[in-house]
Amino acid sequence: MERHRTDQMFVDHSQLFLKFLEAALPRAPQEAENVHKLPQKHQIAAGSRLLDLSCGIGRHSVELARIRARAAL
């Protein structure tokens, strides 16, 4: 069975995307702070879950976990 072109591109050539994603790491803390404010801004109930789709290398997920850990202190 022939693989889909996106599978070929993202899996077989992941090194091309890693450079781009790593270059965005310095922006992750501020972007995560902005994302963290969205539930309150849009009146989403506390305790709701957030699904981070296509998170790449997890730069936002890691920062959001840090924000949550600080809030728990």
N, CA, C, O and CB atoms as a CASP TS submission, in Angstrom:
PFRMAT TS
TARGET T0000
AUTHOR 0000-0000-0000
METHOD Language model
MODEL 1
PARENT N/A
ATOM      1  N   MET     1       0.846  -1.177   0.000  1.00  0.00           N
ATOM      2  CA  MET     1       0.000   0.000   0.000  1.00  0.00           C
ATOM      3  C   MET     1       0.893   1.242   0.000  1.00  0.00           C
ATOM      4  O   MET     1       1.852   1.335   0.767  1.00  0.00           O
ATOM      5  CB  MET     1      -0.964  -0.003   1.225  1.00  0.00           C
ATOM      6  N   GLU     2       0.569   2.167  -0.850  1.00  0.00           N
ATOM      7  CA  GLU     2       1.366   3.390  -0.968  1.00  0.00           C
ATOM      8  C   GLU     2       1.078   4.332   0.200  1.00  0.00           C
ATOM      9  O   GLU     2      -0.073   4.518   0.593  1.00  0.00           O
ATOM     10  CB  GLU     2       1.077   4.098  -2.308  1.00  0.00           C
ATOM     11  N   ARG     3       2.122   4.912   0.736  1.00  0.00           N
ATOM     12  CA  ARG     3       1.971   5.854   1.850  1.00  0.00           C
ATOM     13  C   ARG     3       1.513   7.213   1.336  1.00  0.00           C
ATOM     14  O   ARG     3       1.862   7.632   0.233  1.00  0.00           O
ATOM     15  CB  ARG     3       3.297   5.997   2.630  1.00  0.00           C
ATOM     16  N   HIS     4       0.723   7.886   2.165  1.00  0.00           N
ATOM     17  CA  HIS     4       0.244   9.217   1.821  1.00  0.00           C
ATOM     18  C   HIS     4       1.420  10.187   1.782  1.00  0.00           C
ATOM     19  O   HIS     4       2.386  10.011   2.525  1.00  0.00           O
ATOM     20  CB  HIS     4      -0.829   9.695   2.831  1.00  0.00           C
ATOM     21  N   ARG     5       1.358  11.182   0.951  1.00  0.00           N
ATOM     22  CA  ARG     5       2.482  12.119   0.789  1.00  0.00           C
ATOM     23  C   ARG     5       2.815  12.867   2.085  1.00  0.00           C
ATOM     24  O   ARG     5       3.979  13.182   2.330  1.00  0.00           O
ATOM     25  CB  ARG     5       2.162  13.127  -0.313  1.00  0.00           C
ATOM     26  N   THR     6       1.806  13.153   2.918  1.00  0.00           N
ATOM     27  CA  THR     6       2.111  13.840   4.173  1.00  0.00           C
ATOM     28  C   THR     6       2.882  12.921   5.113  1.00  0.00           C
ATOM     29  O   THR     6       3.758  13.380   5.847  1.00  0.00           O
ATOM     30  CB  THR     6       0.819  14.329   4.849  1.00  0.00           C
ATOM     31  N   ASP     7       2.569  11.646   5.097  1.00  0.00           N
ATOM     32  CA  ASP     7       3.326  10.685   5.897  1.00  0.00           C
ATOM     33  C   ASP     7       4.770  10.644   5.420  1.00  0.00           C
ATOM     34  O   ASP     7       5.695  10.654   6.231  1.00  0.00           O
ATOM     35  CB  ASP     7       2.688   9.277   5.818  1.00  0.00           C
ATOM     36  N   GLN     8       4.959  10.600   4.139  1.00  0.00           N
ATOM     37  CA  GLN     8       6.316  10.593   3.588  1.00  0.00           C
ATOM     38  C   GLN     8       7.065  11.860   3.971  1.00  0.00           C
ATOM     39  O   GLN     8       8.234  11.797   4.351  1.00  0.00           O
ATOM     40  CB  GLN     8       6.275  10.448   2.063  1.00  0.00           C
ATOM     41  N   MET     9       6.415  12.992   3.877  1.00  0.00           N
ATOM     42  CA  MET     9       7.069  14.265   4.139  1.00  0.00           C
ATOM     43  C   MET     9       7.414  14.430   5.621  1.00  0.00           C
ATOM     44  O   MET     9       8.563  14.721   5.956  1.00  0.00           O
ATOM     45  CB  MET     9       6.179  15.412   3.681  1.00  0.00           C
ATOM     46  N   PHE    10       6.438  14.248   6.507  1.00  0.00           N
ATOM     47  CA  PHE    10       6.654  14.522   7.927  1.00  0.00           C
ATOM     48  C   PHE    10       7.450  13.435   8.640  1.00  0.00           C
ATOM     49  O   PHE    10       8.177  13.732   9.588  1.00  0.00           O
ATOM     50  CB  PHE    10       5.333  14.697   8.612  1.00  0.00           C
ATOM     51  N   VAL    11       7.330  12.204   8.215  1.00  0.00           N
ATOM     52  CA  VAL    11       8.053  11.121   8.869  1.00  0.00           C
ATOM     53  C   VAL    11       9.445  10.947   8.266  1.00  0.00           C
ATOM     54  O   VAL    11      10.440  10.869   8.988  1.00  0.00           O
ATOM     55  CB  VAL    11       7.265   9.816   8.761  1.00  0.00           C
ATOM     56  N   ASP    12       9.503  10.889   6.961  1.00  0.00           N
ATOM     57  CA  ASP    12      10.787  10.636   6.311  1.00  0.00           C
ATOM     58  C   ASP    12      11.718  11.840   6.312  1.00  0.00           C
ATOM     59  O   ASP    12      12.930  11.687   6.163  1.00  0.00           O
ATOM     60  CB  ASP    12      10.556  10.194   4.902  1.00  0.00           C
ATOM     61  N   HIS    13      11.167  13.021   6.476  1.00  0.00           N
ATOM     62  CA  HIS    13      11.991  14.238   6.425  1.00  0.00           C
ATOM     63  C   HIS    13      11.781  15.105   7.668  1.00  0.00           C
ATOM     64  O   HIS    13      11.777  16.333   7.583  1.00  0.00           O
ATOM     65  CB  HIS    13      11.664  15.050   5.159  1.00  0.00           C
ATOM     66  N   SER    14      11.608  14.463   8.806  1.00  0.00           N
ATOM     67  CA  SER    14      11.320  15.189  10.046  1.00  0.00           C
ATOM     68  C   SER    14      12.431  16.166  10.424  1.00  0.00           C
ATOM     69  O   SER    14      12.166  17.179  11.073  1.00  0.00           O
ATOM     70  CB  SER    14      11.101  14.206  11.180  1.00  0.00           C
ATOM     71  N   GLN    15      13.649  15.880  10.033  1.00  0.00           N
ATOM     72  CA  GLN    15      14.761  16.780  10.364  1.00  0.00           C
ATOM     73  C   GLN    15      14.547  18.172   9.785  1.00  0.00           C
ATOM     74  O   GLN    15      15.049  19.144  10.349  1.00  0.00           O
ATOM     75  CB  GLN    15      16.080  16.204   9.852  1.00  0.00           C
ATOM     76  N   LEU    16      13.832  18.300   8.695  1.00  0.00           N
ATOM     77  CA  LEU    16      13.564  19.618   8.103  1.00  0.00           C
ATOM     78  C   LEU    16      12.642  20.440   8.996  1.00  0.00           C
ATOM     79  O   LEU    16      12.806  21.655   9.103  1.00  0.00           O
ATOM     80  CB  LEU    16      12.941  19.465   6.705  1.00  0.00           C
ATOM     81  N   PHE    17      11.686  19.795   9.631  1.00  0.00           N
ATOM     82  CA  PHE    17      10.718  20.492  10.471  1.00  0.00           C
ATOM     83  C   PHE    17      11.249  20.744  11.868  1.00  0.00           C
ATOM     84  O   PHE    17      10.849  21.708  12.521  1.00  0.00           O
ATOM     85  CB  PHE    17       9.437  19.703  10.550  1.00  0.00           C
ATOM     86  N   LEU    18      12.146  19.889  12.331  1.00  0.00           N
ATOM     87  CA  LEU    18      12.705  20.052  13.664  1.00  0.00           C
ATOM     88  C   LEU    18      13.441  21.382  13.791  1.00  0.00           C
ATOM     89  O   LEU    18      13.336  22.042  14.824  1.00  0.00           O
ATOM     90  CB  LEU    18      13.646  18.895  13.988  1.00  0.00           C
ATOM     91  N   LYS    19      14.168  21.781  12.784  1.00  0.00           N
ATOM     92  CA  LYS    19      14.881  23.066  12.821  1.00  0.00           C
ATOM     93  C   LYS    19      13.895  24.225  12.977  1.00  0.00           C
ATOM     94  O   LYS    19      14.138  25.148  13.756  1.00  0.00           O
ATOM     95  CB  LYS    19      15.728  23.255  11.537  1.00  0.00           C
ATOM     96  N   PHE    20      12.804  24.179  12.250  1.00  0.00           N
ATOM     97  CA  PHE    20      11.779  25.220  12.328  1.00  0.00           C
ATOM     98  C   PHE    20      11.136  25.245  13.716  1.00  0.00           C
ATOM     99  O   PHE    20      10.960  26.310  14.308  1.00  0.00           O
ATOM    100  CB  PHE    20      10.703  24.999  11.246  1.00  0.00           C
ATOM    101  N   LEU    21      10.788  24.062  14.227  1.00  0.00           N
ATOM    102  CA  LEU    21      10.130  23.981  15.533  1.00  0.00           C
ATOM    103  C   LEU    21      11.062  24.409  16.659  1.00  0.00           C
ATOM    104  O   LEU    21      10.634  25.093  17.588  1.00  0.00           O
ATOM    105  CB  LEU    21       9.632  22.562  15.787  1.00  0.00           C
ATOM    106  N   GLU    22      12.315  24.020  16.588  1.00  0.00           N
ATOM    107  CA  GLU    22      13.279  24.428  17.619  1.00  0.00           C
ATOM    108  C   GLU    22      13.518  25.933  17.580  1.00  0.00           C
ATOM    109  O   GLU    22      13.743  26.544  18.625  1.00  0.00           O
ATOM    110  CB  GLU    22      14.611  23.680  17.438  1.00  0.00           C
ATOM    111  N   ALA    23      13.474  26.536  16.411  1.00  0.00           N
ATOM    112  CA  ALA    23      13.658  27.980  16.294  1.00  0.00           C
ATOM    113  C   ALA    23      12.530  28.745  16.982  1.00  0.00           C
ATOM    114  O   ALA    23      12.712  29.895  17.381  1.00  0.00           O
ATOM    115  CB  ALA    23      13.740  28.383  14.824  1.00  0.00           C
ATOM    116  N   ALA    24      11.374  28.113  17.120  1.00  0.00           N
ATOM    117  CA  ALA    24      10.213  28.756  17.752  1.00  0.00           C
ATOM    118  C   ALA    24      10.199  28.588  19.273  1.00  0.00           C
ATOM    119  O   ALA    24       9.351  29.177  19.942  1.00  0.00           O
ATOM    120  CB  ALA    24       8.929  28.188  17.169  1.00  0.00           C
ATOM    121  N   LEU    25      11.107  27.808  19.824  1.00  0.00           N
ATOM    122  CA  LEU    25      11.116  27.568  21.274  1.00  0.00           C
ATOM    123  C   LEU    25      11.176  28.838  22.125  1.00  0.00           C
ATOM    124  O   LEU    25      10.481  28.898  23.140  1.00  0.00           O
ATOM    125  CB  LEU    25      12.281  26.699  21.622  1.00  0.00           C
ATOM    126  N   PRO    26      11.962  29.851  21.771  1.00  0.00           N
ATOM    127  CA  PRO    26      12.001  31.050  22.619  1.00  0.00           C
ATOM    128  C   PRO    26      10.649  31.759  22.763  1.00  0.00           C
ATOM    129  O   PRO    26      10.419  32.451  23.755  1.00  0.00           O
ATOM    130  CB  PRO    26      13.004  32.020  22.061  1.00  0.00           C
ATOM    131  N   ARG    27       9.761  31.594  21.791  1.00  0.00           N
ATOM    132  CA  ARG    27       8.439  32.230  21.851  1.00  0.00           C
ATOM    133  C   ARG    27       7.440  31.437  22.680  1.00  0.00           C
ATOM    134  O   ARG    27       6.378  31.955  23.025  1.00  0.00           O
ATOM    135  CB  ARG    27       7.893  32.416  20.456  1.00  0.00           C
ATOM    136  N   ALA    28       7.760  30.198  23.004  1.00  0.00           N
ATOM    137  CA  ALA    28       6.803  29.293  23.653  1.00  0.00           C
ATOM    138  C   ALA    28       6.262  29.801  24.987  1.00  0.00           C
ATOM    139  O   ALA    28       5.056  29.690  25.207  1.00  0.00           O
ATOM    140  CB  ALA    28       7.448  27.964  23.869  1.00  0.00           C
ATOM    141  N   PRO    29       7.082  30.356  25.899  1.00  0.00           N
ATOM    142  CA  PRO    29       6.513  30.810  27.174  1.00  0.00           C
ATOM    143  C   PRO    29       5.419  31.866  27.009  1.00  0.00           C
ATOM    144  O   PRO    29       4.374  31.774  27.653  1.00  0.00           O
ATOM    145  CB  PRO    29       7.610  31.364  28.047  1.00  0.00           C
ATOM    146  N   GLN    30       5.642  32.849  26.171  1.00  0.00           N
ATOM    147  CA  GLN    30       4.635  33.892  25.969  1.00  0.00           C
ATOM    148  C   GLN    30       3.407  33.345  25.250  1.00  0.00           C
ATOM    149  O   GLN    30       2.279  33.699  25.594  1.00  0.00           O
ATOM    150  CB  GLN    30       5.228  35.058  25.175  1.00  0.00           C
ATOM    151  N   GLU    31       3.613  32.494  24.264  1.00  0.00           N
ATOM    152  CA  GLU    31       2.479  31.891  23.561  1.00  0.00           C
ATOM    153  C   GLU    31       1.648  31.035  24.516  1.00  0.00           C
ATOM    154  O   GLU    31       0.419  31.040  24.446  1.00  0.00           O
ATOM    155  CB  GLU    31       2.970  31.040  22.373  1.00  0.00           C
ATOM    156  N   ALA    32       2.317  30.303  25.404  1.00  0.00           N
ATOM    157  CA  ALA    32       1.598  29.475  26.377  1.00  0.00           C
ATOM    158  C   ALA    32       0.811  30.342  27.352  1.00  0.00           C
ATOM    159  O   ALA    32      -0.312  29.994  27.719  1.00  0.00           O
ATOM    160  CB  ALA    32       2.577  28.572  27.145  1.00  0.00           C
ATOM    161  N   GLU    33       1.381  31.457  27.775  1.00  0.00           N
ATOM    162  CA  GLU    33       0.646  32.385  28.652  1.00  0.00           C
ATOM    163  C   GLU    33      -0.626  32.860  27.956  1.00  0.00           C
ATOM    164  O   GLU    33      -1.684  32.940  28.581  1.00  0.00           O
ATOM    165  CB  GLU    33       1.535  33.604  29.042  1.00  0.00           C
ATOM    166  N   ASN    34      -0.528  33.172  26.679  1.00  0.00           N
ATOM    167  CA  ASN    34      -1.702  33.614  25.918  1.00  0.00           C
ATOM    168  C   ASN    34      -2.750  32.506  25.831  1.00  0.00           C
ATOM    169  O   ASN    34      -3.943  32.759  25.997  1.00  0.00           O
ATOM    170  CB  ASN    34      -1.290  34.060  24.505  1.00  0.00           C
ATOM    171  N   VAL    35      -2.305  31.288  25.573  1.00  0.00           N
ATOM    172  CA  VAL    35      -3.228  30.149  25.498  1.00  0.00           C
ATOM    173  C   VAL    35      -3.862  29.894  26.865  1.00  0.00           C
ATOM    174  O   VAL    35      -5.047  29.571  26.953  1.00  0.00           O
ATOM    175  CB  VAL    35      -2.491  28.877  24.999  1.00  0.00           C
ATOM    176  N   HIS    36      -3.081  30.038  27.918  1.00  0.00           N
ATOM    177  CA  HIS    36      -3.566  29.808  29.285  1.00  0.00           C
ATOM    178  C   HIS    36      -4.725  30.758  29.633  1.00  0.00           C
ATOM    179  O   HIS    36      -5.602  30.396  30.417  1.00  0.00           O
ATOM    180  CB  HIS    36      -2.413  29.987  30.297  1.00  0.00           C
ATOM    181  N   LYS    37      -4.733  31.934  29.073  1.00  0.00           N
ATOM    182  CA  LYS    37      -5.780  32.924  29.349  1.00  0.00           C
ATOM    183  C   LYS    37      -7.071  32.681  28.563  1.00  0.00           C
ATOM    184  O   LYS    37      -8.116  33.234  28.907  1.00  0.00           O
ATOM    185  CB  LYS    37      -5.262  34.305  29.039  1.00  0.00           C
ATOM    186  N   LEU    38      -7.008  31.870  27.523  1.00  0.00           N
ATOM    187  CA  LEU    38      -8.172  31.677  26.650  1.00  0.00           C
ATOM    188  C   LEU    38      -9.396  31.078  27.351  1.00  0.00           C
ATOM    189  O   LEU    38     -10.505  31.564  27.127  1.00  0.00           O
ATOM    190  CB  LEU    38      -7.789  30.793  25.508  1.00  0.00           C
ATOM    191  N   PRO    39      -9.244  30.046  28.190  1.00  0.00           N
ATOM    192  CA  PRO    39     -10.462  29.490  28.823  1.00  0.00           C
ATOM    193  C   PRO    39     -11.244  30.517  29.639  1.00  0.00           C
ATOM    194  O   PRO    39     -12.472  30.559  29.569  1.00  0.00           O
ATOM    195  CB  PRO    39     -10.088  28.328  29.724  1.00  0.00           C
ATOM    196  N   GLN    40     -10.547  31.335  30.404  1.00  0.00           N
ATOM    197  CA  GLN    40     -11.240  32.349  31.200  1.00  0.00           C
ATOM    198  C   GLN    40     -11.887  33.389  30.283  1.00  0.00           C
ATOM    199  O   GLN    40     -13.021  33.815  30.505  1.00  0.00           O
ATOM    200  CB  GLN    40     -10.261  33.033  32.186  1.00  0.00           C
ATOM    201  N   LYS    41     -11.155  33.781  29.268  1.00  0.00           N
ATOM    202  CA  LYS    41     -11.674  34.779  28.328  1.00  0.00           C
ATOM    203  C   LYS    41     -12.960  34.287  27.660  1.00  0.00           C
ATOM    204  O   LYS    41     -13.872  35.074  27.404  1.00  0.00           O
ATOM    205  CB  LYS    41     -10.615  35.110  27.259  1.00  0.00           C
ATOM    206  N   HIS    42     -13.028  32.997  27.382  1.00  0.00           N
ATOM    207  CA  HIS    42     -14.185  32.434  26.680  1.00  0.00           C
ATOM    208  C   HIS    42     -15.125  31.681  27.627  1.00  0.00           C
ATOM    209  O   HIS    42     -15.976  30.910  27.184  1.00  0.00           O
ATOM    210  CB  HIS    42     -13.716  31.499  25.570  1.00  0.00           C
ATOM    211  N   GLN    43     -14.963  31.912  28.927  1.00  0.00           N
ATOM    212  CA  GLN    43     -15.839  31.373  29.966  1.00  0.00           C
ATOM    213  C   GLN    43     -15.970  29.848  29.907  1.00  0.00           C
ATOM    214  O   GLN    43     -17.070  29.303  30.007  1.00  0.00           O
ATOM    215  CB  GLN    43     -17.207  32.002  29.850  1.00  0.00           C
ATOM    216  N   ILE    44     -14.839  29.177  29.745  1.00  0.00           N
ATOM    217  CA  ILE    44     -14.803  27.723  29.778  1.00  0.00           C
ATOM    218  C   ILE    44     -14.637  27.306  31.234  1.00  0.00           C
ATOM    219  O   ILE    44     -13.798  27.857  31.947  1.00  0.00           O
ATOM    220  CB  ILE    44     -13.647  27.149  28.876  1.00  0.00           C
ATOM    221  N   ALA    45     -15.417  26.355  31.669  1.00  0.00           N
ATOM    222  CA  ALA    45     -15.446  25.948  33.077  1.00  0.00           C
ATOM    223  C   ALA    45     -14.083  25.462  33.558  1.00  0.00           C
ATOM    224  O   ALA    45     -13.348  24.787  32.837  1.00  0.00           O
ATOM    225  CB  ALA    45     -16.484  24.853  33.285  1.00  0.00           C
ATOM    226  N   ALA    46     -13.771  25.825  34.800  1.00  0.00           N
ATOM    227  CA  ALA    46     -12.538  25.343  35.431  1.00  0.00           C
ATOM    228  C   ALA    46     -12.563  23.823  35.468  1.00  0.00           C
ATOM    229  O   ALA    46     -13.614  23.220  35.686  1.00  0.00           O
ATOM    230  CB  ALA    46     -12.373  25.926  36.867  1.00  0.00           C
ATOM    231  N   GLY    47     -11.423  23.211  35.258  1.00  0.00           N
ATOM    232  CA  GLY    47     -11.327  21.759  35.256  1.00  0.00           C
ATOM    233  C   GLY    47     -11.581  21.127  33.902  1.00  0.00           C
ATOM    234  O   GLY    47     -11.448  19.912  33.751  1.00  0.00           O
ATOM    235  N   SER    48     -11.948  21.940  32.907  1.00  0.00           N
ATOM    236  CA  SER    48     -12.139  21.407  31.563  1.00  0.00           C
ATOM    237  C   SER    48     -10.789  20.938  31.025  1.00  0.00           C
ATOM    238  O   SER    48      -9.738  21.347  31.520  1.00  0.00           O
ATOM    239  CB  SER    48     -12.777  22.476  30.619  1.00  0.00           C
ATOM    240  N   ARG    49     -10.826  20.102  30.036  1.00  0.00           N
ATOM    241  CA  ARG    49      -9.592  19.571  29.455  1.00  0.00           C
ATOM    242  C   ARG    49      -9.297  20.267  28.134  1.00  0.00           C
ATOM    243  O   ARG    49     -10.202  20.689  27.413  1.00  0.00           O
ATOM    244  CB  ARG    49      -9.694  18.042  29.246  1.00  0.00           C
ATOM    245  N   LEU    50      -8.016  20.374  27.842  1.00  0.00           N
ATOM    246  CA  LEU    50      -7.549  20.993  26.608  1.00  0.00           C
ATOM    247  C   LEU    50      -6.754  19.966  25.834  1.00  0.00           C
ATOM    248  O   LEU    50      -5.838  19.351  26.380  1.00  0.00           O
ATOM    249  CB  LEU    50      -6.696  22.262  26.892  1.00  0.00           C
ATOM    250  N   LEU    51      -7.084  19.775  24.588  1.00  0.00           N
ATOM    251  CA  LEU    51      -6.367  18.841  23.735  1.00  0.00           C
ATOM    252  C   LEU    51      -5.459  19.634  22.806  1.00  0.00           C
ATOM    253  O   LEU    51      -5.919  20.487  22.047  1.00  0.00           O
ATOM    254  CB  LEU    51      -7.352  17.945  22.928  1.00  0.00           C
ATOM    255  N   ASP    52      -4.181  19.345  22.874  1.00  0.00           N
ATOM    256  CA  ASP    52      -3.186  20.020  22.045  1.00  0.00           C
ATOM    257  C   ASP    52      -2.890  19.125  20.849  1.00  0.00           C
ATOM    258  O   ASP    52      -2.068  18.213  20.937  1.00  0.00           O
ATOM    259  CB  ASP    52      -1.878  20.338  22.856  1.00  0.00           C
ATOM    260  N   LEU    53      -3.556  19.384  19.746  1.00  0.00           N
ATOM    261  CA  LEU    53      -3.361  18.588  18.535  1.00  0.00           C
ATOM    262  C   LEU    53      -2.171  19.100  17.738  1.00  0.00           C
ATOM    263  O   LEU    53      -1.891  20.298  17.691  1.00  0.00           O
ATOM    264  CB  LEU    53      -4.625  18.610  17.668  1.00  0.00           C
ATOM    265  N   SER    54      -1.498  18.178  17.131  1.00  0.00           N
ATOM    266  CA  SER    54      -0.360  18.520  16.266  1.00  0.00           C
ATOM    267  C   SER    54       0.619  19.426  16.989  1.00  0.00           C
ATOM    268  O   SER    54       0.998  20.486  16.490  1.00  0.00           O
ATOM    269  CB  SER    54      -0.844  19.198  14.979  1.00  0.00           C
ATOM    270  N   CYS    55       1.017  18.995  18.160  1.00  0.00           N
ATOM    271  CA  CYS    55       1.839  19.851  19.007  1.00  0.00           C
ATOM    272  C   CYS    55       3.309  19.870  18.616  1.00  0.00           C
ATOM    273  O   CYS    55       4.107  20.532  19.280  1.00  0.00           O
ATOM    274  CB  CYS    55       1.716  19.414  20.423  1.00  0.00           C
ATOM    275  N   GLY    56       3.682  19.177  17.576  1.00  0.00           N
ATOM    276  CA  GLY    56       5.068  19.215  17.141  1.00  0.00           C
ATOM    277  C   GLY    56       5.978  18.608  18.191  1.00  0.00           C
ATOM    278  O   GLY    56       5.881  17.416  18.485  1.00  0.00           O
ATOM    279  N   ILE    57       6.852  19.408  18.752  1.00  0.00           N
ATOM    280  CA  ILE    57       7.783  18.910  19.769  1.00  0.00           C
ATOM    281  C   ILE    57       7.291  19.211  21.173  1.00  0.00           C
ATOM    282  O   ILE    57       8.027  19.010  22.139  1.00  0.00           O
ATOM    283  CB  ILE    57       9.163  19.518  19.566  1.00  0.00           C
ATOM    284  N   GLY    58       6.066  19.686  21.302  1.00  0.00           N
ATOM    285  CA  GLY    58       5.455  19.897  22.613  1.00  0.00           C
ATOM    286  C   GLY    58       5.818  21.200  23.291  1.00  0.00           C
ATOM    287  O   GLY    58       5.700  21.313  24.511  1.00  0.00           O
ATOM    288  N   ARG    59       6.258  22.184  22.529  1.00  0.00           N
ATOM    289  CA  ARG    59       6.720  23.424  23.170  1.00  0.00           C
ATOM    290  C   ARG    59       5.619  24.118  23.956  1.00  0.00           C
ATOM    291  O   ARG    59       5.902  24.705  25.000  1.00  0.00           O
ATOM    292  CB  ARG    59       7.269  24.376  22.126  1.00  0.00           C
ATOM    293  N   HIS    60       4.393  24.073  23.500  1.00  0.00           N
ATOM    294  CA  HIS    60       3.300  24.697  24.252  1.00  0.00           C
ATOM    295  C   HIS    60       2.850  23.806  25.401  1.00  0.00           C
ATOM    296  O   HIS    60       2.557  24.307  26.487  1.00  0.00           O
ATOM    297  CB  HIS    60       2.114  24.999  23.328  1.00  0.00           C
ATOM    298  N   SER    61       2.791  22.509  25.185  1.00  0.00           N
ATOM    299  CA  SER    61       2.368  21.588  26.242  1.00  0.00           C
ATOM    300  C   SER    61       3.295  21.667  27.449  1.00  0.00           C
ATOM    301  O   SER    61       2.835  21.679  28.590  1.00  0.00           O
ATOM    302  CB  SER    61       2.322  20.154  25.712  1.00  0.00           C
ATOM    303  N   VAL    62       4.579  21.719  27.201  1.00  0.00           N
ATOM    304  CA  VAL    62       5.555  21.794  28.293  1.00  0.00           C
ATOM    305  C   VAL    62       5.377  23.091  29.069  1.00  0.00           C
ATOM    306  O   VAL    62       5.369  23.079  30.300  1.00  0.00           O
ATOM    307  CB  VAL    62       6.998  21.692  27.748  1.00  0.00           C
ATOM    308  N   GLU    63       5.234  24.197  28.371  1.00  0.00           N
ATOM    309  CA  GLU    63       5.069  25.491  29.041  1.00  0.00           C
ATOM    310  C   GLU    63       3.744  25.569  29.789  1.00  0.00           C
ATOM    311  O   GLU    63       3.689  26.134  30.881  1.00  0.00           O
ATOM    312  CB  GLU    63       5.159  26.630  28.026  1.00  0.00           C
ATOM    313  N   LEU    64       2.675  25.012  29.222  1.00  0.00           N
ATOM    314  CA  LEU    64       1.385  25.008  29.911  1.00  0.00           C
ATOM    315  C   LEU    64       1.462  24.163  31.180  1.00  0.00           C
ATOM    316  O   LEU    64       0.843  24.506  32.187  1.00  0.00           O
ATOM    317  CB  LEU    64       0.274  24.479  28.982  1.00  0.00           C
ATOM    318  N   ALA    65       2.202  23.077  31.145  1.00  0.00           N
ATOM    319  CA  ALA    65       2.389  22.255  32.351  1.00  0.00           C
ATOM    320  C   ALA    65       3.144  23.044  33.402  1.00  0.00           C
ATOM    321  O   ALA    65       2.832  22.931  34.587  1.00  0.00           O
ATOM    322  CB  ALA    65       3.145  20.945  32.021  1.00  0.00           C
ATOM    323  N   ARG    66       4.126  23.839  33.006  1.00  0.00           N
ATOM    324  CA  ARG    66       4.861  24.674  33.955  1.00  0.00           C
ATOM    325  C   ARG    66       3.936  25.711  34.597  1.00  0.00           C
ATOM    326  O   ARG    66       4.003  25.949  35.803  1.00  0.00           O
ATOM    327  CB  ARG    66       6.040  25.374  33.252  1.00  0.00           C
ATOM    328  N   ILE    67       3.086  26.317  33.794  1.00  0.00           N
ATOM    329  CA  ILE    67       2.139  27.304  34.312  1.00  0.00           C
ATOM    330  C   ILE    67       1.213  26.644  35.339  1.00  0.00           C
ATOM    331  O   ILE    67       0.963  27.199  36.409  1.00  0.00           O
ATOM    332  CB  ILE    67       1.312  27.935  33.155  1.00  0.00           C
ATOM    333  N   ARG    68       0.717  25.471  35.007  1.00  0.00           N
ATOM    334  CA  ARG    68      -0.188  24.760  35.918  1.00  0.00           C
ATOM    335  C   ARG    68       0.525  24.370  37.211  1.00  0.00           C
ATOM    336  O   ARG    68      -0.057  24.449  38.293  1.00  0.00           O
ATOM    337  CB  ARG    68      -0.759  23.508  35.235  1.00  0.00           C
ATOM    338  N   ALA    69       1.777  23.951  37.097  1.00  0.00           N
ATOM    339  CA  ALA    69       2.539  23.582  38.298  1.00  0.00           C
ATOM    340  C   ALA    69       2.759  24.795  39.197  1.00  0.00           C
ATOM    341  O   ALA    69       2.662  24.685  40.419  1.00  0.00           O
ATOM    342  CB  ALA    69       3.896  22.962  37.908  1.00  0.00           C
ATOM    343  N   ARG    70       3.053  25.949  38.604  1.00  0.00           N
ATOM    344  CA  ARG    70       3.229  27.176  39.406  1.00  0.00           C
ATOM    345  C   ARG    70       1.935  27.555  40.099  1.00  0.00           C
ATOM    346  O   ARG    70       1.958  28.004  41.244  1.00  0.00           O
ATOM    347  CB  ARG    70       3.711  28.345  38.523  1.00  0.00           C
ATOM    348  N   ALA    71       0.822  27.384  39.435  1.00  0.00           N
ATOM    349  CA  ALA    71      -0.475  27.744  40.016  1.00  0.00           C
ATOM    350  C   ALA    71      -0.843  26.822  41.173  1.00  0.00           C
ATOM    351  O   ALA    71      -1.579  27.222  42.076  1.00  0.00           O
ATOM    352  CB  ALA    71      -1.568  27.697  38.947  1.00  0.00           C
ATOM    353  N   ALA    72      -0.339  25.598  41.152  1.00  0.00           N
ATOM    354  CA  ALA    72      -0.649  24.646  42.206  1.00  0.00           C
ATOM    355  C   ALA    72       0.151  24.889  43.478  1.00  0.00           C
ATOM    356  O   ALA    72      -0.179  24.342  44.530  1.00  0.00           O
ATOM    357  CB  ALA    72      -0.404  23.253  41.717  1.00  0.00           C
ATOM    358  N   LEU    73       1.189  25.696  43.393  1.00  0.00           N
ATOM    359  CA  LEU    73       2.029  25.964  44.578  1.00  0.00           C
ATOM    360  C   LEU    73       1.329  26.851  45.568  1.00  0.00           C
ATOM    361  O   LEU    73       1.892  27.173  46.614  1.00  0.00           O
ATOM    362  CB  LEU    73       3.341  26.605  44.173  1.00  0.00           C
TER
END
